Amino acid sequence: MEQEGASLDELARQEGSSHPYVSSMIKLAYLAPDTTQAILDRTQPTSLTLADLMKRDIPASRADQRGAFGFLQDFQESISVRWESHNCVTEPKMHIGATCS
């Protein structure tokens, strides 16, 4: 069977980098598009840093990524803040489609 593509060692050598560095950079390609866009827009959760991403396993599921990287918490907090800003009762939490009276 013929093998296509370069090994990580070959890629590292071509780029003048180490195998672990190339491996870490490749896994960033598996970030969900909205996560990548948030990083480019600098709107990602403050706890999500490049150093953090390089050390962690990146979940395969986009939903799992959002939870693991703090996007769901930020979303829930922003909903709560918007709900409070309209002088609505915050408990129970607002449901999508709910309106203030």
N, C-alpha and C positions, 0 to 999 in steps of 0.2 A: 504494500500500500504506500503510495507516494504522499509525503507530508507537505502541506503548503503553509506558508507563513514563517515568520521568524520566532525563535524561542525567546524567552525573557532575557536570557544571557546574551543572545545576539542583539536584541534591541538595546539592552544596556550598553553593550560595547559600542554600537553605532552612535548612541547618544552621549557617550562618555559619562555614563551614570552607573550606579550600582543596580544589581538585580532587585534588592528590596525597594529601592526608590521607584524603579519602573513598575514593579508590581503594585505599589501604592497608588501611583498615578493612574494606572489602568483601571483600578477599581472605581476611581472617580467618574469614569465614563458611565457607570451604572446608576448614577444619581438620577432621580426623577427630574424631568424637564422643569417642573415648577420649582423644585429645590435649586437647581442650577440657576434659573432665572432670578430667584430671590437673592442668591449669593451675588450675582452680577449687579443686581439693583441695590445691593447692600441693605436689604430688608429682611434678611434671615434672622432668626432668634440670636440674641447676643451670645448665647452659649455655644452656638455652632461656629467653630473656627476651623481653619485648614488643619491646624495641628490636631484637633479633635477628630476630624474626618480621616486623617492619615493613620491614626491609631486604631480606629474602630472598624468593625465589620459593617458593611453597608447592607441593610436588609434588601431583599429582592423586591418586595412589595412596596409600591409607592405609599400606600396607607401606613405600612409599618415604618417606612422612612420618616413620614411626617410625625408620627408618634415618637420615634426614637430621637429625632433631631429637634423636638420642641415646637414644631409648627402647630400641632393640635392645641397645645396649651396656650400659645399666643393667640390662636383663633378664638378659643373659648374665653380668654380674658378680654379680647377686643369686643366680643359680643356682649359680655357682662358690662363693660364700660359704656358701650353705646346704649344699652338698656337703661343703665343708671342715669345717663345724661338726659334721658327723656322723662325723668322723674317717675319711672315705673317701679313697681315692687320687684325686687331682684330675686326673691325666693317664692316659688320655685323658679329655676332658671328659665329664661325665655325660650320658647320653642320657635323653630323656623316658621314664619307665617303669622306669629302672634302679633297683636297690635296693642298699643297703650290706649287706655281710655281716660 
